């Protein structure tokens, strides 16, 4: 049996799956971060840890990784925002249906 909430429930389900994929991609890249940074710092020139870190952070590889991580985080946050909007839309439609049902029952 179809209900008026079916389209928004379907949209929520699809958005939830999209958000989950974005979250996975972001967290996977975040998990790589420490290893990646450590490798670059270890290979960098410098006498102290601070100097090696500064030299590693100045590389194109570090910049590219940081940009990729930031992009994945941005996509994930955007998808979470879209999911929140859909959830609020669902809540609004649900409350409207509930209120209309009460009004119909009073009028009957």
N, C-alpha and C positions, 0 to 999 in steps of 0.2 A: 504494500500500500504506500503510495506516494504521500509525502507531507510537504508543506510549504518550506520546511527547513532543509529538505534534501539537497538543493543546489548549494547552499552555504556549507552544509556538512561535507559535501564532496569537495568543495573548494578548500575547506580547512584540511581535509585529509591530504590533498595534493600539495598544499603549501607546507604541511608538516613534513612530508617526505622531502620536499625541496630544501627546507630548513635543515633537516637532518643531514642531507648530503653536503650542504655548505658547512655545517658544523664539523663534520668529519674531515673535510678537506682542510679547514682551518686548524683543527686540533692536531692533525697529522703533521702539518708544516710546523706548528708550534713545537711539537715533540722533536723535530729535527734540529731546532734552533740551537740548543746547547752544544750538541755534537758538532754542528757546522761552525759555530763560533769558536769552539775549542780548537778545532783543526786549523782554522785560519790564524788564531793567536799563536798556536804552537809553531807554525811555519813562518810567522812574521819575524822581521828583523827587530832587534832592540835588546837593550841590556837589562831592563826591568820589565816586570809584568805589565805595568802601566804603559810603558813605551811600546811593548809588543801589541797590547790591546789597541792602542791608538793607531798604530800602523796597520793592524788587521782591519779596523773599522774604516780606514781610508781606502780600502780596496774596492774595485768594481764588483767583485763577487759578494762582498758584505752588503753593498748598496742594493744589488739585484735581489739578494735573498730578503733583505728588509722590506723592499718594495713588494715583493711577491707575498710575503707574510701579511703586510698591511692590506694588500688587496683582498686576500682571502678573509681577513677579519672584517673588512668593510662589507664584502658580499654577505657574510654570515650575519652581521648586525642588520643589514638591510632586509634579509629574508626573515629574521626574527621580528622586525618591525612590521612587515607585511602580515606575518602570522598573528601578531597582536591586533592589527586592524581587523582582520577576518574574524578573530575571536570576539571582538567588540561588536562587529556587525551581527554575528550569530546571537550574541546576548540581546541586542536590540530587537532583532526579529523575534526571538523567543518571547521576550517580554511583551511585545506588541501582540503576538498571537495569544498569549496567556490573558492579557487585558481584554482583548476582543472577545475571548471565550467567556469571561466573566460578564461582560456587558450583554452578550447574547443570552446568557443564562438568566440574567436579571429581567430582560425584556420578554422572555418566554412565559 
